[in-house]
Amino acid sequence: MIEKPGVTVQIKYGEVEKTFSGSLEEVWLSIYRFFSEFIPSFEIAKKLTLSVDLQEIAKECEGLIAFSPEGANVLVPREKLTDNETLLLWLLASYVGFQLGLLGKESLSKNELQQKLGKNPKITSTRLGELVKAGLISKTEDTYKITNAGLFQMRREIIPRIRAKMNA
């Protein structure tokens, strides 16, 4: 009896690596099963995962935030922004600056945010509480940082609204 040669196929898709070995028919069926079962669920999971491309968000922030040797800067006039927009923009600037290696941290303290907001401690605490409750920022010990949901909302709604105010 003539023995058929075995086949080994290795597939790498994103972070997933799979190796199939066996007869030509077995490997073909395994590959088909892999693509028909795994890939659609992987694509669905990928679509349902909140992630923000740093390059995209940095481009969308052009003209709204900037960095200097002194640190992050918000370029939008304060009177054109709501308190929540101001806080989110500062936290976005901290995130982008940190991710780009321009700042040493991605979070800001309550005192720093109060100073940047220019309001009393009670108003600052109230606004920060609202943003935490909405899931747009998170509190870590004594500091606040923007969440992935906050980054997503900034791109989807808040940055366009701020741009519209600047052009008005």
C-alpha positions as CSV (number, residue, x, y, z in Angstrom):
1,M,0.0,0.0,0.0
2,I,1.3,3.4,-0.9
3,E,1.5,5.9,2.0
4,K,0.3,9.4,1.2
5,P,2.6,12.1,2.4
6,G,1.4,14.2,5.4
7,V,0.8,17.9,5.2
8,T,1.5,20.6,7.8
9,V,0.1,24.1,7.5
10,Q,0.7,27.0,9.9
11,I,-1.7,29.9,9.9
12,K,-1.0,33.2,11.7
13,Y,-3.9,35.7,12.0
14,G,-3.2,38.7,14.2
15,E,-2.1,37.3,17.5
16,V,-3.5,33.8,16.8
17,E,-1.3,31.0,15.5
18,K,-2.5,27.6,14.6
19,T,-0.7,24.6,13.1
20,F,-2.6,21.8,11.3
21,S,-1.0,18.4,10.5
22,G,-2.3,15.2,8.9
23,S,-3.5,14.0,5.5
24,L,-4.3,16.5,2.8
25,E,-8.1,16.0,3.4
26,E,-7.8,16.3,7.2
27,V,-5.7,19.5,7.0
28,W,-8.0,21.0,4.4
29,L,-11.1,20.4,6.6
30,S,-9.3,21.8,9.7
31,I,-8.3,24.9,7.8
32,Y,-11.9,25.3,6.5
33,R,-13.3,24.9,10.1
34,F,-10.8,27.4,11.4
35,F,-11.8,30.1,8.9
36,S,-15.5,29.4,9.1
37,E,-15.7,29.2,12.9
38,F,-12.9,31.2,14.4
39,I,-12.4,34.2,12.1
40,P,-16.0,35.5,12.2
41,S,-16.1,35.4,16.0
42,F,-12.7,37.0,16.1
43,E,-13.9,39.8,13.8
44,I,-17.0,40.3,15.9
45,A,-15.0,40.5,19.1
46,K,-12.6,42.9,17.4
47,K,-15.5,45.1,16.4
48,L,-17.0,45.0,19.9
49,T,-13.7,46.0,21.6
50,L,-13.3,49.6,22.5
51,S,-9.9,50.7,21.3
52,V,-8.6,54.0,20.0
53,D,-5.9,54.4,17.5
54,L,-3.3,56.9,19.0
55,Q,-2.4,58.3,15.6
56,E,-6.1,59.0,14.7
57,I,-6.9,60.7,18.0
58,A,-3.7,62.8,17.9
59,K,-4.7,64.0,14.4
60,E,-8.2,64.8,15.6
61,C,-6.8,66.8,18.5
62,E,-4.8,69.1,16.2
63,G,-5.6,72.7,17.0
64,L,-7.3,71.7,20.3
65,I,-4.3,70.6,22.3
66,A,-0.6,71.1,22.0
67,F,2.6,70.4,23.9
68,S,5.4,72.7,24.9
69,P,8.4,72.2,27.2
70,E,6.1,73.3,30.0
71,G,3.7,70.5,29.3
72,A,0.2,70.0,27.8
73,N,-1.8,73.0,26.6
74,V,-5.5,73.3,25.7
75,L,-5.8,75.8,22.8
76,V,-9.6,76.2,23.0
77,P,-10.7,79.4,24.7
78,R,-12.1,78.4,28.2
79,E,-15.3,80.4,27.7
80,K,-16.3,78.2,24.7
81,L,-16.2,75.0,26.7
82,T,-18.4,73.5,29.3
83,D,-16.8,72.4,32.6
84,N,-17.0,68.7,31.5
85,E,-15.5,69.5,28.1
86,T,-12.6,71.3,29.7
87,L,-11.9,68.5,32.1
88,L,-12.1,65.9,29.3
89,L,-9.9,67.9,27.0
90,W,-7.2,68.2,29.7
91,L,-7.4,64.5,30.5
92,L,-7.2,63.7,26.8
93,A,-4.2,66.0,26.4
94,S,-2.5,64.1,29.3
95,Y,-3.3,60.7,27.7
96,V,-2.0,61.7,24.3
97,G,1.1,63.4,25.7
98,F,1.9,60.4,27.8
99,Q,1.3,57.9,24.9
100,L,3.6,60.0,22.6
101,G,6.3,60.2,25.3
102,L,5.9,63.9,25.8
103,L,4.6,63.7,29.4
104,G,5.6,61.6,32.3
105,K,2.1,60.6,33.3
106,E,-1.4,60.2,31.8
107,S,-3.4,61.3,34.8
108,L,-4.0,64.5,36.6
109,S,-4.7,65.2,40.3
110,K,-7.9,66.8,41.5
111,N,-6.0,69.9,42.4
112,E,-4.4,70.2,38.9
113,L,-7.8,69.7,37.3
114,Q,-9.3,72.3,39.6
115,Q,-6.6,74.8,38.7
116,K,-7.1,74.1,35.0
117,L,-10.9,74.4,35.3
118,G,-10.6,77.6,37.3
119,K,-13.6,76.7,39.5
120,N,-13.9,76.1,43.2
121,P,-13.2,72.6,44.7
122,K,-16.9,71.8,45.1
123,I,-17.7,72.4,41.4
124,T,-14.6,70.5,40.3
125,S,-15.5,67.5,42.5
126,T,-19.1,67.5,41.2
127,R,-18.0,67.6,37.6
128,L,-15.4,64.9,38.1
129,G,-18.0,62.7,39.8
130,E,-20.3,63.1,36.9
131,L,-17.6,62.1,34.4
132,V,-16.6,59.1,36.6
133,K,-20.3,58.0,36.9
134,A,-20.6,58.3,33.1
135,G,-17.6,56.1,32.7
136,L,-15.7,58.7,30.7
137,I,-12.9,59.0,33.3
138,S,-11.6,56.9,36.1
139,K,-10.3,57.7,39.5
140,T,-7.1,56.0,40.6
141,E,-6.1,56.9,44.2
142,D,-5.7,60.7,44.0
143,T,-5.6,61.1,40.3
144,Y,-8.0,61.0,37.3
145,K,-7.5,59.7,33.8
146,I,-9.6,59.3,30.7
147,T,-11.0,55.8,30.0
148,N,-11.2,54.0,26.6
149,A,-15.0,54.8,26.7
150,G,-14.0,58.4,27.3
151,L,-11.6,58.4,24.3
152,F,-14.3,56.9,22.1
153,Q,-16.9,59.5,23.2
154,M,-14.3,62.3,22.6
155,R,-13.8,61.1,19.1
156,R,-17.4,60.4,18.3
157,E,-19.2,63.4,19.9
158,I,-17.2,65.8,22.1
159,I,-14.4,66.8,19.7
160,P,-16.8,67.5,16.8
161,R,-19.0,69.6,19.2
162,I,-15.9,71.5,20.4
163,R,-14.8,72.1,16.8
164,A,-18.3,73.4,16.0
165,K,-18.1,75.9,18.9
166,M,-14.7,77.1,17.8
167,N,-16.0,77.8,14.3
168,A,-19.1,79.6,15.5
